């Protein structure tokens, strides 16, 4: 089972997370938060993977 993540930065460590949960790359993050499946240090990795997948889908290098 996951642990509760920081409500200020959502475990990202980012200083500005305004609108983070509405961004397309946060979809998987939100799902895992809802089901309590997040693990420490996983948030940043999930966001990076989602951004990379979006770039690949758009055909960027």
C-alpha positions as CSV (number, residue, x, y, z in Angstrom):
1,X,0.0,0.0,0.0
2,X,1.2,3.5,-0.8
3,X,1.9,6.3,1.6
4,X,0.4,9.8,1.9
5,X,2.4,12.3,-0.2
6,X,3.0,15.9,0.6
7,X,-0.1,18.0,0.0
8,X,2.0,21.1,-1.0
9,X,4.2,19.6,-3.7
10,X,2.5,16.2,-4.1
11,X,5.8,14.5,-3.7
12,X,7.4,16.2,-6.7
13,X,9.8,18.4,-4.8
14,X,8.8,21.2,-7.3
15,X,8.4,24.7,-5.9
16,X,5.5,25.6,-8.3
17,X,2.8,22.9,-8.7
18,X,0.0,25.2,-9.6
19,X,-2.3,23.3,-12.0
20,X,-0.1,20.2,-11.7
21,X,-3.0,17.8,-11.2
22,X,-4.8,19.2,-14.3
23,X,-1.9,18.7,-16.6
24,X,-2.2,15.7,-19.1
25,X,1.1,14.1,-17.8
26,X,-0.4,13.9,-14.3
27,X,-3.3,11.5,-15.2
28,X,-1.5,8.4,-13.9
29,X,-0.3,10.3,-10.8
30,X,-3.9,11.3,-10.0
31,X,-5.1,7.7,-10.4
32,X,-2.4,6.3,-8.1
33,X,-3.2,9.1,-5.5
34,X,-6.9,8.1,-5.6
35,X,-6.1,4.5,-5.0
36,X,-3.3,5.1,-2.4
37,X,-0.7,3.3,-4.5
38,X,2.0,6.0,-4.5
39,X,5.4,5.1,-3.1
40,X,8.0,7.6,-1.8
41,X,10.0,9.0,-4.7
42,X,7.7,7.7,-7.4
43,X,5.9,10.9,-8.3
44,X,8.8,12.6,-10.1
45,X,9.5,9.4,-12.0
46,X,5.8,9.1,-13.1
47,X,5.8,12.7,-14.4
48,X,9.1,12.3,-16.3
49,X,7.8,9.1,-17.9
50,X,4.5,10.7,-18.9
51,X,6.4,13.7,-20.4
52,X,8.6,11.4,-22.4
53,X,5.6,9.4,-23.7
54,X,3.9,12.7,-24.8
55,X,7.0,13.8,-26.7
56,X,7.3,10.4,-28.4
57,X,3.6,10.5,-29.4
58,X,4.2,13.9,-31.0
59,X,7.3,12.6,-32.8
60,X,9.8,14.8,-30.9
61,X,13.3,13.6,-30.2
